[in-house]
């Protein structure tokens, strides 16, 4: 069972013991979890310490460790050096990918993201959602017109209200979004390495200080899933990144999506996307396994399903 493990209490020590991650406080064990069940480890707490052999054991299993700042956004991530049996060849193909291919791939990702945003708005009865569908049809290779940003400018007020501003340093819904995106980014980063790709070599994001540019590229279509959960939680009166909120975000990776007529959880959808990207690099043909926008019923079930699993 894949689980997102969050360390949020100060002063914890994390160690390896016979295939388990053991959590200790003042020398006493307070919890343990099998390493094979850990999809990703997220660390928020101050004063957390860990053993080197635990980090190595998690890396061997492909589980990233995500370190978050006070605003719940990632500030560092650890990932394994070895991921796929054909890693060398795939990274070479990734590095050699032509600029036109990268632009076509980015176009597919932007279209998928905007369509998912539009589908979420439609599910919430927002009539202006059709405008986003229209914008998705205008995305050109490489998105030179920055339709992604234009869609976001329309999307956030329609989804969260006219007073909302997306600000990573703010509390409330913004902090919830930060944490949810961190969970999703960790899942995608894990899939990137498992596919034999290098997370630093992006197809669009190319900031020199960003070691996970490719994960940031591929996470874009998944972001509206986080948005839907945040809207649901804020509607229930949840406004802080507390234990209950973290548990619900952790269950988001188990939410089923439809890819080619088959249902796959988010974690598997990320794997299929990265594998298809690796194949695109190898063949030179832009073809990505992107999930279909959820139906209104599925959007409505998303917050409830995480609540049911977390209870």
FENBELVEN-V781658 format. One record per run of one state. SS is the DSSP state (a for helix, b for strand, c for the rest). FROM is the first residue (numbers start at 0). TO is the last residue. If there is no record, write none. Layout:
<<SS;FROM;TO> <SS;FROM;TO>>
This chain:
<<c;0;1> <b;2;6> <c;7;10> <b;11;16> <c;17;18> <b;19;24> <c;25;26> <b;27;33> <a;34;36> <b;37;42> <c;43;47> <b;48;49> <c;50;50> <a;51;59> <c;60;62> <b;63;67> <c;68;72> <b;73;77> <c;78;85> <a;86;95> <c;96;97> <a;98;122> <c;123;127> <a;128;135> <c;136;139> <a;140;142> <c;143;145> <a;146;159> <c;160;171> <a;172;193> <c;194;211> <a;212;217> <c;218;218> <a;219;234> <c;235;241> <a;242;253> <c;254;254> <b;255;258> <c;259;260> <b;261;264> <a;265;282> <c;283;294> <a;295;309> <c;310;310>>
